[in-house]
Amino acid sequence: MNHLLQDVFQESLNNYPFHIAVSEEGGREVSYQDLDIISNKFANFLSSFKKDIKFSSYIGILSPVHINSIAAVLGVLKAGGAYIPLDEYSPTERLKHILDNTKMDTIVVDPRWYESHQQLFQNSHLKYIIFINEKNIPPSSTAAQISTWEQIVNFPSQRERQIPRVSDDLAYVLHTSGSTGIPKGIMLTHRNARTFVDWMHKEFKLTCDDVVMSRAPFKFDLSVFDIFNTFKAGAKLICFDWYKERSSEQKHKDYVKLIEDQKATILYSTPSTFITLMNRGGLGDNPLSLRQIMYAGEPFPTSYLRRLKKHLPSTRIANIYGPTETNIITYYWVDHIPADDQPIPLGFVVDDTEIIVVQEKEGGFELCEPNELGELWCRGGTVTSGYLGMPEKTKECLVQSQFHSFPTYYWRTGDYGFYDLENVLHYRGRKDHMVKVKGFRIEIGEIESALASIEELDECAVVAVPDEKYGNRLCCFYSLLPKKILSVESIKTRLMNKLPDYMIPYQFFEKTVLAKTSSGKVDRISLAELIESENNHAA
């Protein structure tokens, strides 16, 4: 049986060689056969100088998602390597930290990002730089060997040398900073990726007739679905041109227009992205072909979700949950929106996965009873083996079970929730989103849900700032829908109808848009840093 991530592409290549695999907004497109040829050329090129790739497997990818970068990812996997996405929008210092930790010697880069991260390419570990666009090659100022796309396309189009690989070998490493700001390299094997891709294919039933919108960058685990579930089905992936010059507002409108024009049927993204596309891009203003949308990465405020459902009445919506370290571990079809704005459940556990709810007690841990809140621990085929080069951090999160008579390990997610009497899993926030104010324990998500019910608001986020007197002070960042006016006093008044006094934020900051991570989620770390700056400015 084939259990490597790239095998899903090979199967569709055999079945649908002339189907379009990837189509770019600008009009360029490639068939499965064409993409196979390009990725084979890349793999052969890589193998020509990376003779030790099995033992030096990390290949950096510094590029948005498009035909050439997807071909490079496939080529890395075919050559026996593991790809490591480098976030184009991250500070160079953060990327240098990733290079130092992984000691990767090869980076695949779209030339547009070369000059933006000049210092990155002076790294002593770096030996090879591969440009994956034939245009605008910048002048070199590095000791590393430079290769061009023109050199790659001149390599043979057939794979001759196959590197033996097993499903426990790494397929990719995704970096997340969490609350510390220090990049943590999450190691994902072919087994992890295939368990995720195969289950998503089974549940969401993609076919060769589907048109999937690419939204997530390589660094975000949703991109694995975008690319490899498209390939597993023999479907078509649509890539947006993130380089095209346009205003922020126009970007959202153009993305929605691309969904319309391409008759896209599948879109998987974050709640923040869906809210922005709905409020600023006109998602749902015109008829769409979307048959399924899935959201993940953060809770979807129920009032916003109701609005989305109204805009897309014939589209099925699914809530997908799982930290990057675990891939996807639960799913829930949102066929009905709760009238009382209760949070949408996490739902049901996916195949080859177990989730337990645990409370820490004196001397150890205990399993929670139904409706009893605890931390979510999981194990199974999608769960990472740990953080690259961080054994102590891995040891904190990957703990041996005291509930089994044989050695097995659970991943501590840091998320809290409970099973109800029907064995449906519910989410109640992260440990760092549960704070105390004036002695009261508060879930930040509950405040944000109340804010989301205010119709004039576009986006909102609540950040807790440590305070010597009250334990924490709550600060609210928000943006308004176009042409809407709303005073802070009005927001407070409406919140008082839903929340007790101690849950009303202490400060409110209106923004045009809220800061986002490159994954499309609200950037709470940046918002927390803004609070001191805003207060100093006010003073």
N, C-alpha and C positions, 0 to 999 in steps of 0.2 A: 504493500500500500504506500501511496505517496503522502508524506506528512510535512513537506517543506512548504513555506509560504508561497514561493514562486510557482509551485506545482499547480495552483488554481488557475494561473495564467496559461500554463501549458495545455491544460484540459480544454479550455475554451478556444485556444489556438487550433487544436485538433478539430473541434466541432464547428467553429465559426471563423475560419481564417480571414474571410473578406468582410466581416462585420466591422463597423467603426468602433475602435476601442477608446480613443480619446479625441475630443474635438475642442479646439480653443476658440475663445470669443472672436478673435481676429479672422477666423475662417480656416486656419490650418487644421487638418485632421489626419489621423493614421488608423489603418486597419490593424487587427490583431497580427496579421502576417507582417505588416510593415514595422509594427512596434517590436515584434520578435527579432527582426533583422537588426534594428537599431540597438536594442539591448544586448544582442549577441556581439555586435561590434564593440560595444562598451566593455562587455565582460572579457572579450579577447584582448582588448587594449589593456585592461587592468591586469590581466594575467601575464601580460608580456613583461611587466616590471615588478609585480607583486608576487614573486615566486613563493613567498612565505605567508600568503594570505590566511592560511588556516591558523597560524600562530600570531599574526598581526592583522587582525580582521577588520579593525574599525576604519570606516570610511566616512568622513564628514560630508554632509549635504547642506550647502548654504545657498538656497534657492527657493522661490515660490514653486507651487505645483503647476507644471506644464508638461508638454510632451517630452522634451529633452530631459527634464529632471526625473520624470517617472521612468523613462528608459534607463537613466543612470541607476535609480534604485533597483530596478529589475536586474540590471547588469551586475551590480554589487552582489546581489543574492545569488545570481547564476555563477559568479566567480568564486563563491564560497565565503564572501565577507558578510559583515553586519553593518548596516548603515546607521549613522548618528546624525539626526537633523540638528542643524544649528540655526537658531532663530535669527532671521535677518534683522529684526528690530531690537534685539537685545544689545546692551552696551558691549563694546569690544572686550572690556575687562571680564565680563561674565563668560564670554565665549573663550577667552584665554584660559580661564579656570577649567573649562570643560576639556580643552586641549591638554592642559597639564595633567588632569586627572586620568584621561584615557590614553595619553601618549600616542594619539593617532598621528600617522605620518602622511596621510593623504586627505585632501579636501577637494570635493567637487563644488565649484562655485559658479553662479551666474555672474558674468563680468560686472554687472551693475552694482554688485555688492562688494567688489574687490576694493575699490577706493574707499568705501565707507568703513571698512575694517582693516585698514592698512597695517596697523600694529599686530593684528592677529597673524598675519602672514610672515612676521619676523620670528615666530615661535621656533625654538631650536629643535623641537620634535618633528617639525614639518619638512618633508622631503619632496612631496609632489603636490602640485596644484593643477587641477583639470578644469578648464573653462568649458561650459556646456552651452555656449551660444557663440555662433561664428562671427558676431558683430561686436564692434566697440571693445576690442581687446585692449585693456589699459596697459601702459608701460610697466614693466616689472621692476620692483625694488626689493626683491627677496632672493635668498640663496636657493630656495626650493626650485625644482625642475618644473617648468611651465609646459603644459600640453594644451592643445587647442582642439575644438570640435572637428576641425578639418582633418586632423590626424586620426581621430577616432573613426570617422566615417570611411576611412580608407582601409580599415581592418576587415578581415574575413567576416562574412555574415553567418557562418555556421559555427556552432560550438564544437570544439574538438576535444578539449580536455575538461573532464568533469571532476570536481573536487568532492570526495565522499563527505556527506553531511548527514547528521542524525537530527531528529526533532528537538533534542535537548541543546543543540547549538544555538547561539544567539542569532536572532534575525535583525534586531534593532535595539537601540538604547535611547530612551526618551528622558529628557531632563526636566525636572520640575523644581521650583525653589521653595514652595510652601511658604511658611511664615518666617523662615530664617533668612531668605535671600540668597543662600548658598545653593548652587545647582546640585541636585541629586540625580545621578544617572540610574534610571530604572531599567534593569536588564530584562528584556522580553525575548523568549526563545521562539523557535518555529512552532513548538507545541503550544505555547501560550497564544501565539497569533492565530494558528489554525483552529484551535478550540473556539476562539472568539469568532473568526470568520465563518467557520462551518455552522456554528449555532445561529448566527445572524442570518445566514442563508436559509436555514431551516425555518426560522420563525417568520421572517419577512418576505420569503418566497420571491426573491428577485428573479427575473427571467431575462432572456436575451433581448426582449422588447423594451426593457426599462431604460430610462434615461436618468442618470444620477448626477446631481449637481455637486461639484467639488466646492467645498467651503473652507475646510480646515487646513491649516498649514501642516507641513510634515511633522513639526514638533508636537502636534496635538494628536492624541490617539484616535480621534475621530477620522483622521486621514486614512488610517488603515482600512476602515470600512469603506470610505469613499473609493479608494483605489482597488483594494483586493476583493471586496464583495462585488464591485462592478465586474472585475475580471472573472470571478468565479461563475457569474451568471452569463458571461458573454455579452454583457450590456455595454452601454456607451457612457463615458464620463465626460462631463462638460466643465471646462476650465475657464474661469474668469480671468481677464487681463488686469492684474493688480498693478501693472506698470503704467497703464494709460493715464494720462493727466486728466483729472476731473475733480470737482469739488466733492467733499464728503457726502453732501446731500445727493449729488448726482450719482455717486458711486453706488449708493443703495438703490436708487431708481434703476440704474443700468443693470444691476444684478437681478432685480425682479424682472426687468424686461427680458433678460437672457433666459430666465426660467420660463417666461411666456413663449418666447420665440422658439426655444428648443423643445418645447412641450415636455419639460422635465417631469418625471413621475416620482422621484425620490429625493428628499432633502433631509440631511441629518446635521444638526447644529446645536448651539447653546440657546437657552431661553433669551439671553440678552440679545443675541443675533436675531431671533425671530421677532422680538419686540421692536427692534430697530427697523427691520425690514417692513414690519407692519405699520409703524408710526411714521417712518421717514422714507420708505421705499415704495409704499403703495401696495404691499403684498395683500392680495385678495381683492383689490379694486377691480381687477379684470379677471375673467374666468381663467383657471389654471388646470393643468393636467395632473397635478400632484395627487397621487393615490395614497401615499404614505409620507408622513414626516415623523421624525424621531428627534427627541431632545435629550441632552445629557449635560453634565458638567456643573450644574447648579439647579436649585429648585426653581420651578416655574410658578410665579404667583398666580393663584387660581383665577383672579379677576382678569388678568392679562390673557390667561389661557382660554377663558370663556370668550373673550373678544376675538382671539385667533380662530377658535372653533366657529364663531359666527361668520368670519371672513371666508373660511374654508369648510363649508358644511359637508362636503362630500369626501373630504380627506380624512383618513384615519390617523390618529395621533398616538404615539407611544412614548412613555417615560422610560428612559434607559438609565441605569445607575451602575457606577463602578469607578473607584479611584483609578488613576493611571496605573498604579501598582497591580491592579487586579483585572484590568480590562473591564468587560461588562459582566456583571454578576446577577443583576435582576432586571425585570421588564414588567411593564404594566400598560395595557391598552386603555387609553383615556376615552372611553366611549360615552361617558356621562360626566359632566362637570358638577361637583357638589354645590348645591344652592347656598350653603352656609360658608363658602370659601375655605373649607377645610383643606389642608395640604393634600396633594395627590399622593397616593401610596407608592412606595418603591415596587411593591407587587410580589412577583414570584421569582424564585431562584432559577437560573439558567442551568442547562445540562452540565454534568461533570463538575458541579460546584456545590459546596455546602456553606451556609452562613449560620453562625450561632450568635446569640445575644448574651453578653457576659457582663457581670458586675464584679468589681474587685472587692473582695472581703478580706478581713484580717487572716493572714496566712495563705492567701491564694485567691482563686477565682471561682465563681459559681455561675451556672447557667440560669438565665432569667426565666421566670414564668411568663405565660401570655399576658400582654398588656403591661409588662414590667420593663422600664427603660434601662438600656445598657449599651455597651460598645459592640459594634458589629465586627466579628472576626470571620474570616473566610479562608477556605482552602479549595484547591481544585486545579483543573487544567489551565486556567487563564492566569494564575497567580505568579507574580515575579519570584525569582530566586533571591532577589535582594538588590541593594544599591551598589553600583560599581565603585570599588575602591573605598567603601565606607562600611567596614565590617561591624563597627560598634552601632552605627545607626540601623543597620540591617538586624542586628541582634535585638534591638529595642522593639522592632516591628514584627519580626518573624519569630514566633514563640512556640516552643514545643507544647503540645496539648497535654493537659493533665486529665483529659476526659477519655483517653484511649489507652488500651493495654499494649499498644505498639507505638513506636516512634513516628509521629506525624506532626506537621507544623501548620499553624494558622497565621494569617497576616492580620495584624491589628490595623483596622482602617482609620481609627480616630474619629469615625462617624458614630452617631448615637441614634438608636431607634428601638423598635419593639415589634414582635409578632402579635397580631390580634388572635381572637379565638378561631378564626377561619384560616390561620396560618399565612395571612397576608402580611408582608413586611412594611413597616412605616418608618419614615425618616424624621428625626427631630434635631438635626443639625450636627455640626462638628463641635468637638470639645472646645476649640478656640472661638466658637461662635456662641458659646453659653457663658454668660458673664453675670456678675453680681453688681447690682446698683442699690445703694441704700439698704443692703442686707437681703434684697430680693433676688432670686435666681431668674434670669431673663434669657429667653431664646431670641436672638436677633432676627431670625426668620419670621417670627410672629409679628414683629414691628413692621418689617418690610412687606409682609402680606397685607397688613392694614393700610400701609401707604399705597400699595398697588391698587387698592380699591378706589382711590381718588382719581377721577376720570381725567383731570387736566394734566396729571403727571405722565411724563414719558418714561423716565427711568428713575430708580431710587436705590439707595444703599445706605445702610446704617453701620457705623464704625464705632467701636468702644475704645475710649482712651482712658488709661489708668489714671485714677484720681485718689489723692491721699485721704480726702474727706469722705467721698461717697463710694469708694471702691472702683467705680468706673463712671465716666460721663459718656452719654450717647450722643453721637453727632450724625446728622442726616445730610447726605448729598442727594440732590435731585435735579432733574431737568424737566422742562415743561414741553408739552406738545406745541407744534407751530401755531402761532397766533393766539395762544392761551395766556391768561394772566391770573396769577394766584398768589396771594400774600402768605407769608409765613404764619401769621395769626390764623388765617383761614385753614391752613394745613393742621395746625395744632388743634383747632376747634373740632375738626372732623375726626382727628385721631382720638380725642377725648371721648367720642361716642363709641369707640371700639376698644380702647386700652385704658388701664389704670394710670394714674398720674405718674408713677415712678417709671413707666415705660415710654413716656413722651420724650423724644430727644431734647437735649439741652441746647444744642446749636443746630442751625440749618444753613446749608450752603447751596445756593443755586448755581448750576453750571449749564453751559450750552449743551454739552454731552458729558457723560461720565467716562473717566479713564478706563480703558480696556486692556487686558493682556492680549498678546498676539493670538491667543486661542479664542478670543471673542468674549471672554468672561469679564465681569466687572473687576477691575484691579484694586482690590481692597488695600494692598500694601501702599500703593501710590496715594490713595485717598487718605490713609492714616498720616502719611508724610505731609500732605497738604494742610492738615488741620493746624499744625504749628505755624506753618507759613501764613495761612489765612489770619490766624490770631495775631501774629507779629505785625502783619500789615495793618490790621484794624487798630492795633495799639499805636 
